[in-house]
Amino acid sequence: MYIYSTLSQNIDFGFVVVNGGAGVTNRVSLDTPNGVATSVTSEQFNLLKENESFKSFVKNGYMSHSTFKNNADNVAKDLAKETKSNQKEVKAEVK
């Protein structure tokens, strides 16, 4: 089971941490992902389904789930974007 997120920060639900990092530039590759994936067990997913915070993130479009591993950037196209905490894109002017 996979949880997809467009949030910039990790979310700790106590029994599992759902990865954040969407909209945040990776220091090594300099990529800025639109979405990130977290692998969870069936047990963790069953607990998440009952968690009010998780249900709110899903309802508001910041998280989704799938039994199959997909490209997180492709999944993120259908999710809400977190705009206030994303890093600003800087365009270098070449002279």
PyRosetta script that sets phi, psi and omega in degrees:
from pyrosetta import init, pose_from_sequence

init()
pose = pose_from_sequence("MYIYSTLSQNIDFGFVVVNGGAGVTNRVSLDTPNGVATSVTSEQFNLLKENESFKSFVKNGYMSHSTFKNNADNVAKDLAKETKSNQKEVKAEVK")
pose.set_psi(1, 142.5)
pose.set_omega(1, -179.0)
pose.set_phi(2, -129.6)
pose.set_psi(2, 139.6)
pose.set_omega(2, 174.7)
pose.set_phi(3, -108.6)
pose.set_psi(3, 131.7)
pose.set_omega(3, 178.7)
pose.set_phi(4, -111.0)
pose.set_psi(4, 139.4)
pose.set_omega(4, -174.9)
pose.set_phi(5, -138.0)
pose.set_psi(5, 144.4)
pose.set_omega(5, 171.9)
pose.set_phi(6, -109.9)
pose.set_psi(6, 17.8)
pose.set_omega(6, 179.0)
pose.set_phi(7, -85.5)
pose.set_psi(7, 149.8)
pose.set_omega(7, -178.2)
pose.set_phi(8, -82.8)
pose.set_psi(8, -22.8)
pose.set_omega(8, -177.5)
pose.set_phi(9, -112.1)
pose.set_psi(9, 150.3)
pose.set_omega(9, 171.9)
pose.set_phi(10, -62.5)
pose.set_psi(10, 148.0)
pose.set_omega(10, 175.8)
pose.set_phi(11, -119.0)
pose.set_psi(11, 117.9)
pose.set_omega(11, -179.6)
pose.set_phi(12, -94.9)
pose.set_psi(12, 111.6)
pose.set_omega(12, 179.1)
pose.set_phi(13, -91.2)
pose.set_psi(13, 5.2)
pose.set_omega(13, 179.3)
pose.set_phi(14, 95.4)
pose.set_psi(14, -45.9)
pose.set_omega(14, -179.0)
pose.set_phi(15, -105.7)
pose.set_psi(15, -11.1)
pose.set_omega(15, 176.1)
pose.set_phi(16, -159.7)
pose.set_psi(16, 145.6)
pose.set_omega(16, 174.9)
pose.set_phi(17, -105.7)
pose.set_psi(17, 120.6)
pose.set_omega(17, 175.9)
pose.set_phi(18, -88.7)
pose.set_psi(18, 124.2)
pose.set_omega(18, -176.1)
pose.set_phi(19, -63.4)
pose.set_psi(19, 140.2)
pose.set_omega(19, 169.9)
pose.set_phi(20, -108.7)
pose.set_psi(20, -167.0)
pose.set_omega(20, 178.4)
pose.set_phi(21, 121.2)
pose.set_psi(21, -0.4)
pose.set_omega(21, 176.4)
pose.set_phi(22, -68.2)
pose.set_psi(22, 135.3)
pose.set_omega(22, 179.9)
pose.set_phi(23, 77.2)
pose.set_psi(23, 8.7)
pose.set_omega(23, -179.6)
pose.set_phi(24, -116.2)
pose.set_psi(24, 127.5)
pose.set_omega(24, -177.3)
pose.set_phi(25, -69.7)
pose.set_psi(25, 131.4)
pose.set_omega(25, 175.7)
pose.set_phi(26, -74.5)
pose.set_psi(26, 127.9)
pose.set_omega(26, -176.3)
pose.set_phi(27, -65.1)
pose.set_psi(27, -29.0)
pose.set_omega(27, -176.3)
pose.set_phi(28, -85.1)
pose.set_psi(28, -52.6)
pose.set_omega(28, -174.4)
pose.set_phi(29, -93.2)
pose.set_psi(29, -13.7)
pose.set_omega(29, -176.1)
pose.set_phi(30, 63.8)
pose.set_psi(30, 15.3)
pose.set_omega(30, 173.9)
pose.set_phi(31, -78.5)
pose.set_psi(31, 150.7)
pose.set_omega(31, 174.3)
pose.set_phi(32, -121.8)
pose.set_psi(32, 99.4)
pose.set_omega(32, -176.9)
pose.set_phi(33, -71.0)
pose.set_psi(33, 145.7)
pose.set_omega(33, 175.3)
pose.set_phi(34, -84.4)
pose.set_psi(34, -21.5)
pose.set_omega(34, 179.3)
pose.set_phi(35, -154.7)
pose.set_psi(35, 158.2)
pose.set_omega(35, 179.2)
pose.set_phi(36, -132.1)
pose.set_psi(36, 154.9)
pose.set_omega(36, -178.1)
pose.set_phi(37, -116.6)
pose.set_psi(37, 148.1)
pose.set_omega(37, 174.9)
pose.set_phi(38, -131.1)
pose.set_psi(38, 127.1)
pose.set_omega(38, 176.1)
pose.set_phi(39, -82.9)
pose.set_psi(39, 131.0)
pose.set_omega(39, 178.0)
pose.set_phi(40, -130.3)
pose.set_psi(40, 155.2)
pose.set_omega(40, 176.3)
pose.set_phi(41, -78.1)
pose.set_psi(41, 166.3)
pose.set_omega(41, 176.3)
pose.set_phi(42, -60.6)
pose.set_psi(42, -39.5)
pose.set_omega(42, 178.9)
pose.set_phi(43, -62.7)
pose.set_psi(43, -45.8)
pose.set_omega(43, 178.9)
pose.set_phi(44, -63.1)
pose.set_psi(44, -40.4)
pose.set_omega(44, 179.9)
pose.set_phi(45, -64.8)
pose.set_psi(45, -40.3)
pose.set_omega(45, 177.5)
pose.set_phi(46, -61.2)
pose.set_psi(46, -37.6)
pose.set_omega(46, 176.2)
pose.set_phi(47, -68.7)
pose.set_psi(47, -40.1)
pose.set_omega(47, 179.0)
pose.set_phi(48, -61.9)
pose.set_psi(48, -40.6)
pose.set_omega(48, -178.5)
pose.set_phi(49, -59.5)
pose.set_psi(49, -25.9)
pose.set_omega(49, -179.6)
pose.set_phi(50, -93.9)
pose.set_psi(50, -8.3)
pose.set_omega(50, -176.0)
pose.set_phi(51, -82.2)
pose.set_psi(51, 124.9)
pose.set_omega(51, -177.0)
pose.set_phi(52, -62.3)
pose.set_psi(52, -38.5)
pose.set_omega(52, 179.7)
pose.set_phi(53, -65.2)
pose.set_psi(53, -45.4)
pose.set_omega(53, 178.7)
pose.set_phi(54, -61.0)
pose.set_psi(54, -45.4)
pose.set_omega(54, 179.5)
pose.set_phi(55, -59.3)
pose.set_psi(55, -36.5)
pose.set_omega(55, 178.3)
pose.set_phi(56, -67.4)
pose.set_psi(56, -42.3)
pose.set_omega(56, 177.9)
pose.set_phi(57, -61.3)
pose.set_psi(57, -41.4)
pose.set_omega(57, 179.2)
pose.set_phi(58, -67.4)
pose.set_psi(58, -46.5)
pose.set_omega(58, -178.8)
pose.set_phi(59, -59.2)
pose.set_psi(59, -39.3)
pose.set_omega(59, -178.3)
pose.set_phi(60, -86.2)
pose.set_psi(60, 1.0)
pose.set_omega(60, 172.0)
pose.set_phi(61, 86.5)
pose.set_psi(61, 12.0)
pose.set_omega(61, -179.7)
pose.set_phi(62, -90.1)
pose.set_psi(62, -15.9)
pose.set_omega(62, 178.5)
pose.set_phi(63, -139.6)
pose.set_psi(63, 152.1)
pose.set_omega(63, 172.7)
pose.set_phi(64, -146.3)
pose.set_psi(64, 175.8)
pose.set_omega(64, -178.3)
pose.set_phi(65, -142.2)
pose.set_psi(65, 157.4)
pose.set_omega(65, 179.9)
pose.set_phi(66, -155.0)
pose.set_psi(66, 150.1)
pose.set_omega(66, 175.3)
pose.set_phi(67, -81.5)
pose.set_psi(67, -14.3)
pose.set_omega(67, -178.7)
pose.set_phi(68, -109.9)
pose.set_psi(68, 147.6)
pose.set_omega(68, 176.0)
pose.set_phi(69, -80.0)
pose.set_psi(69, 123.3)
pose.set_omega(69, 179.3)
pose.set_phi(70, -121.0)
pose.set_psi(70, 168.4)
pose.set_omega(70, 174.0)
pose.set_phi(71, -70.5)
pose.set_psi(71, 118.6)
pose.set_omega(71, -174.7)
pose.set_phi(72, -60.9)
pose.set_psi(72, -35.3)
pose.set_omega(72, 178.4)
pose.set_phi(73, -64.6)
pose.set_psi(73, -37.5)
pose.set_omega(73, 178.2)
pose.set_phi(74, -68.6)
pose.set_psi(74, -41.7)
pose.set_omega(74, 178.1)
pose.set_phi(75, -63.6)
pose.set_psi(75, -37.5)
pose.set_omega(75, -176.9)
pose.set_phi(76, -63.4)
pose.set_psi(76, -23.2)
pose.set_omega(76, 179.1)
pose.set_phi(77, -59.5)
pose.set_psi(77, -27.9)
pose.set_omega(77, -178.5)
pose.set_phi(78, -97.6)
pose.set_psi(78, 2.9)
pose.set_omega(78, -178.8)
pose.set_phi(79, -106.9)
pose.set_psi(79, 162.9)
pose.set_omega(79, 176.9)
pose.set_phi(80, -69.0)
pose.set_psi(80, 148.7)
pose.set_omega(80, 178.4)
pose.set_phi(81, -100.1)
pose.set_psi(81, 137.7)
pose.set_omega(81, 176.9)
pose.set_phi(82, -91.0)
pose.set_psi(82, 103.9)
pose.set_omega(82, -170.6)
pose.set_phi(83, -90.9)
pose.set_psi(83, -30.3)
pose.set_omega(83, -174.4)
pose.set_phi(84, -74.6)
pose.set_psi(84, -24.7)
pose.set_omega(84, -177.2)
pose.set_phi(85, -107.9)
pose.set_psi(85, -4.4)
pose.set_omega(85, 178.2)
pose.set_phi(86, -69.5)
pose.set_psi(86, 149.4)
pose.set_omega(86, 177.1)
pose.set_phi(87, -67.9)
pose.set_psi(87, 145.1)
pose.set_omega(87, 177.0)
pose.set_phi(88, -75.9)
pose.set_psi(88, 140.4)
pose.set_omega(88, 176.5)
pose.set_phi(89, -81.2)
pose.set_psi(89, 129.9)
pose.set_omega(89, -179.9)
pose.set_phi(90, -107.3)
pose.set_psi(90, 126.0)
pose.set_omega(90, 178.3)
pose.set_phi(91, -103.9)
pose.set_psi(91, 123.0)
pose.set_omega(91, 179.8)
pose.set_phi(92, -82.6)
pose.set_psi(92, 135.6)
pose.set_omega(92, 177.5)
pose.set_phi(93, -93.4)
pose.set_psi(93, 124.1)
pose.set_omega(93, -179.8)
pose.set_phi(94, -98.7)
pose.set_psi(94, 126.3)
pose.set_omega(94, -179.6)
pose.set_phi(95, -115.7)
pose.dump_pdb("model.pdb")
